[in-house]
Amino acid sequence: MPTDFASVHAHLENAQAALRGSDPQTQRLREVIGSLIDDVLKAQYSPVAQGDRVVAFPGAEKSEQTPSSRHG
């Protein structure tokens, strides 16, 4: 199941808005949540990483080559 980045973003914005205090801890928490929001946006709009792992085709370990069709 893919991540619902829009939902994550909305929840983080709500959490940030709920931090209404002006004390240093609250300000720091708002900054941290802001950083998380930035990370969510980067993840949402970055291309999906494609693995560079090569999966061997079953039977590919044979050293002798055989035609794969009647036409080859």
N, C-alpha and C positions, 0 to 999 in steps of 0.2 A: 504494500500500500504506500503510495507516495505521500510525502509530507505536505500538509496544508499550510504553506508558508503564509498565506493571507490571514489565516486564523491565528497562527503564532504571532504574527506582527500585531494584530489587533489586541491580543492578550497582553503582550509586552507594553503596548501603548497605554492600555487600561491600568496596568500595574504602575507605570511611570506617572500617570495622572493621579493615582491614589496617594502617591508620596507628596504630601502637601507641606511638610515641615520645612523649616529653613536652617535646621541644624546641619553640621558637617556630615553626619552619617547619612541623613536623608539626601543631601546633595550628592554624596558619593554614590549612593544607590541609584539615583536618577542617571548619573553618568554611566554607571555600569550597564543599566538597562538600555540606555541610548546606544552603547557599544554593541550590545546584543541585537538590537534592532538593525543596526548597520550590518552585522554579520548575517542576519536573516535575509536582508535585502540582497546581499552579495550572493548568498547561496541560492536564492530564488531566481536570480537573473544570470547566474553563471551557467555555462554549458555543462551538461551532465558528463561526468568523467567516464571515459570509455576505457575499460581495462585493456592492457596490452598483452594479456595472457592468451597464448595460442592453445587451443584445445585440439588434441590429436583426433583425427577422424578414425573411427573404429576400423581396424584392419590396415591402417596406414603403416604399421611397423614392418610389413612384409617387404623384403628387399627386391623381390622380383616384380616386375611391372606386368600387369594384365590389362587388356583392354577393358574400359569401363562401359562400353556399349558395342553394338554390332557395327557402328559406324567408325570406330576408332581403331 
